[in-house]
Amino acid sequence: MENYKIPANTRIGHVHLKVSDLQRSLDFYCGLLGFELITRYGTQAAFISAGGYHHHIGLNTWHSKGQPPAPVTAPGLFHTAILYPERKDLAIALQRLIDAKYPITGASDHGVSEAIYLDDPDGNGVELYWDRPKDEWPLDDEGNLTMYTQHLDMHGLLALAK
């Protein structure tokens, strides 16, 4: 048992977020980011996805309706990372955020990926990113992955959104 490794093709299937206002969260995740509403349970919960999957994100107000965001220093989810299939898709998402004047909290080139950071209306961290092809990932002389955090070329990225 001590040498067990989770299967390589295992994926995180979905995230379920506690939110304070379901409609406000739907406006953000569906209206701004473009997720599709799959099903809604009145004013308490909704499941949304990309491409018709049963749900990538669950939103609920079961224990959090009308509540303030969790303190930044409290344990919990740092961010939900949303992986776009192509760099151009990330560029389009970034342009939509800029057009909506939605606050962006960060932008980084990690060598393996390019990422845009923001918070949803409840202060939950969101990372929008795309992965470079694996054969372009930075490696050291011994073949070890050497991720980093550098300035993201926003102008270069946005040029793809046109």
Secondary structure, DSSP 8 states (H G I E B T S, - for coil): -TT----TT-----EEEE-S-HHHHHIIIIIIT--EEEEEETTTEEEEESTT-S-SEEEE-TTTTT-----TTSSS--EEEEEESSHHHHHHHHHHHHHTT----EEEE-SSEEEEEEE-TTS-EEEEEEE--GGGS-B-TTS-B----EE--HHHHHHTT-
